């Protein structure tokens, strides 16, 4: 199944890029509709591929699938290339931005679903508006990791085309969407926690590909680019298989491809699954961070550091590196030249 990689405004339309370089456009319409899309971007990114997949699995061209936010406003609509269905949806005023709430259109499948926070099937005259009297509509709510109602999906079509399996298909679709949303939210929470760890943090797979990292790691390694989808060997010439595996912090100097040395206090922890080394956790602190932490603890802050030495030559950088190493000891350092 395809995943939405990017959503970006282009003129008066939204350009949506799926994995595999597939692209399509949606008209923005009113500013209100644009804001609806932006406010619900995560929900749309997760739900829309499942809505598209529905037709591939159900193999039906008689049903329309729409996604609404938690206030009953339509965000996205997926309809088969069926002219009769399109005319029916046009007659029912099914379009992005339409408000299906109780206040706006009376009793409807979406309105009752959101009010009761439960799946609901309404058919024909059970709808308040005469526009929906020819329709069969089944709606189910979507929830977040914290069980917050995010929106709803409604599958609708002519009453004579209603099939009971549609309800089961929608419930399965909702469960899949909620699972992915919860995973997305859990990852966001984890990333927030990781970013607030004072130490640098990198999670690596068994081939040293970077799976996750925090901002402090980028700072410690002095890398300004996005580390995701990179391998540590893209940046360093070190043989990481030789890094000391230890539960304690040890001093180690990494060498970048431009031969710049980065002295660190480093912890390299193998994470094993079924007795095999599956991942590595790399924790680090720069000597500057350690100096600042020590200064805070003893109650003073040095006015100057080795980083204040002017110059970027290999010789000067070597002096800075040695200075950082000496700073962790009680030794006095004299630099001449």
C-alpha positions, -999 to 999 in steps of 0.1 A, spaced: 0 0 0 12 35 -8 21 60 18 19 98 16 54 112 16 47 149 13 18 174 10 26 209 -4 7 238 -17 12 245 -55 -8 275 -68 -45 269 -60 -40 231 -55 -23 207 -30 3 185 -45 3 151 -28 33 128 -33 31 91 -26 60 67 -23 71 54 -56 70 89 -70 33 88 -76 17 123 -75 -18 138 -77 -33 172 -70 -63 184 -49 -78 218 -53 -75 240 -22 -108 258 -28 -115 282 0 -90 293 27 -111 275 52 -107 242 34 -69 248 32 -67 253 69 -88 221 75 -62 201 55 -33 217 73 -49 212 108 -55 175 100 -24 167 79 -14 137 100 -49 121 100 -51 126 62 -16 112 56 -25 80 75 -61 75 64 -61 84 27 -40 54 15 -64 31 34 -94 48 18 -78 42 -17 -70 6 -7 -106 0 1 -116 -1 -35 -88 -25 -44 -99 -49 -17 -137 -45 -19 -136 -44 -57 -167 -22 -57 -175 9 -77 -208 16 -60 -196 31 -27 -181 65 -18 -156 69 10 -151 102 28 -130 113 58 -142 140 82 -126 157 112 -140 155 147 -164 184 140 -179 166 111 -162 186 83 -152 167 52 -115 165 47 -110 141 18 -133 121 -5 -124 90 -25 -149 80 -52 -147 53 -79 -148 62 -116 -185 56 -117 -205 83 -133 -238 73 -116 -221 74 -82 -204 107 -90 -238 122 -100 -253 109 -68 -226 123 -46 -228 157 -65 -266 157 -58 -259 151 -21 -234 179 -21 -206 156 -10 -174 178 -13 -144 188 8 -152 214 34 -189 204 38 -201 204 74 -221 172 83 -225 181 120 -259 180 137 -261 218 138 -255 221 101 -274 192 85 -295 176 112 -294 138 117 -268 121 95 -246 91 98 -215 112 105 -232 134 130 -246 106 151 -213 86 149 -194 116 163 -220 124 189 -223 88 202 -186 81 195 -197 48 180 -202 32 145 -236 39 131 -256 29 100 -284 52 87 -305 45 56 -329 65 36 -355 85 56 -334 80 88 -314 110 75 -329 144 83 -321 160 49 -339 149 19 -307 150 -1 -296 118 17 -329 99 15 -316 77 -13 -284 69 5 -271 42 29 -243 56 51 -222 37 75 -198 58 97 -172 49 123 -150 72 145 -112 73 146 -93 77 179 -58 88 189 -33 71 212 -49 89 241 -84 79 230 -92 114 217 -117 114 189 -99 126 157 -125 122 131 -146 97 112 -149 78 79 -182 73 62 -189 48 34 -220 58 14 -239 47 -17 -273 40 -30 -295 20 -6 -301 -8 -31 -263 -12 -34 -258 -16 3 -239 -48 13 -234 -59 50 -197 -67 44 -191 -29 40 -195 -25 77 -169 -51 85 -145 -36 59 -148 -2 75 -142 -14 110 -111 -32 98 -100 -1 80 -105 21 111 -85 -4 133 -56 -2 108 -57 36 107 -58 39 145 -29 15 149 -8 35 125 -18 68 141 -10 55 175 24 43 163 30 77 147 20 95 179 41 71 201 71 78 179 65 116 182 63 113 220 95 91 221 113 116 199 103 145 222 116 126 252 148 117 233 153 153 222 152 164 259 179 140 270 210 160 278 233 134 262 235 127 225 216 96 214 218 75 183 200 42 176 218 21 149 209 -11 131 234 -40 129 250 -23 98 254 11 116 225 27 97 210 55 117 175 46 128 168 74 153 187 103 169 183 135 188 194 170 183 221 167 209 238 139 189 239 162 158 255 189 180 280 166 196 291 151 162 291 186 146 269 174 117 244 199 104 225 177 80 197 153 87 212 120 100 182 98 91 187 74 62 225 77 66 251 53 78 277 64 104 303 55 78 290 83 56 305 108 80 334 90 98 364 69 88 364 49 121 359 12 121 328 10 144 332 -27 149 362 -18 170 344 7 193 346 -4 229 313 -21 239 307 -10 275 280 0 299 303 28 311 312 60 294 347 59 279 368 85 261 370 80 224 380 103 195 360 99 163 376 110 130 354 126 103 361 122 66 378 156 65 401 142 92 386 165 118 388 149 153 359 149 176 368 138 212 338 124 230 328 106 262 311 76 245 290 46 254 283 20 227 257 -6 238 248 -37 218 210 -45 219 205 -82 213 175 -102 200 177 -140 202 214 -138 212 222 -119 180 234 -83 179 204 -66 162 209 -29 171 233 -6 189 226 23 212 252 50 211 252 76 239 277 105 239 287 137 255 311 162 241 339 174 264 325 209 261 292 196 276 312 179 304 331 210 311 299 231 314 283 205 336 314 204 359 315 242 360 279 243 371 285 217 398 316 235 413 300 269 410 320 287 384 323 290 346 356 293 327 359 326 309 378 310 280 381 274 267 403 257 242 376 264 216 385 301 218 419 294 203 419 310 168 427 288 139 414 258 120 446 242 107 453 205 115 479 215 140 456 239 158 428 213 158 452 188 173 460 212 201 423 217 208 418 180 208 446 174 233 434 203 253 399 188 256 415 155 268 437 173 293 407 193 306 393 161 322 423 158 344 440 180 370 469 187 348 481 222 340 485 228 303 510 253 287 506 260 250 535 277 232 543 285 196 
